[in-house]
Amino acid sequence: MSKSIFISNILPGKARELIPRDVTVDYNSSQTGLSKAELIARLRGKDGLICHIISTIDEEVLAAAPTVKVVANVAVGYNNIDVAAARRRGVVVTNTPDVLTETTADFAWTLLMAAARRVVEADHFARSGQWQKWEWDLLWGADVHGKTLGVVGFGRIGRAVARRALGFNMRVLYQDALRADAAVERELRATRMDLEPLLAEADFVSLHTPLLPETRHLMNERTLRIMKKSAVLVNAARGPVVDEAALVRALKEGWIAAAGLDVFEEEPKVHPGLLPLKNVVLAPHIASASFDTRLAMATLAVRNCLAVLDGKPPLTPVP
Ligand code: GLV
């Protein structure tokens, strides 16, 4: 019997072309997430699923799709999938690490720099006709070079963010449950610290932790108040790592200076309190969105799915 794959949302043709002709593909080219009922209906009889973070693959979906052997997520984060439930059912879950590390780190830095140097405000100022004369004190921002960067979550992306700080001659602090090898700490000139002292010392705090029960609202009123009043917070990890209501107050009341956000608690909704604030730079979850990287992610997800359907080990199973 030929194998069949359901691709639940848009995926580049170049990645889909890797699927051999004898595999049946049910492709939903839409960018809109399917309802649970539609997802379950389209998964009926399928051997594999390739999906994005907009698909919630929970116990109910897995139970209703007993033929599925692999769920290949097109993202490094996989909080949209109940991995424990998948494991219990013998379903392999894969993600797309490595291929997006550098692109995501580039974007975390984009947010950091944009927030520090007020690029979005400057753009509005220049294009709106407000720039009428030279002004000595126009749009002053914070220096980045020579300052202290705090990286929360020192996995692949956190380390890539830290590596970029070397070029800015920054001091790097990191917080992670695991200590990095001494060689990595030396190479990145990074010092491990507990979260609270890191927050108290860092001029820039960049979040790179997965969303787990213990990281939900890691940044909340208490922890935001520990940060320096001059500090900038960057979140290119997952929205719920930050309590958005508390962040709105922090930015409005000056507990911290600014923030750069790529992710939000209830995407695609942005907390209405953030919208009027000038000291926050907002992006619609695009940290991995470069031409090359998005194609590499899609390709890796297809390869993962095909490997499992061929009875081979997946390239990048979730840990
Ligand atoms: C994007 O958010 C990803 O997890 O890859």
Residues whose N, C-alpha, C, O or C-beta is under 5 A from the ligand:
A	BS01	GLV	V74 A75 V76 G77 A237
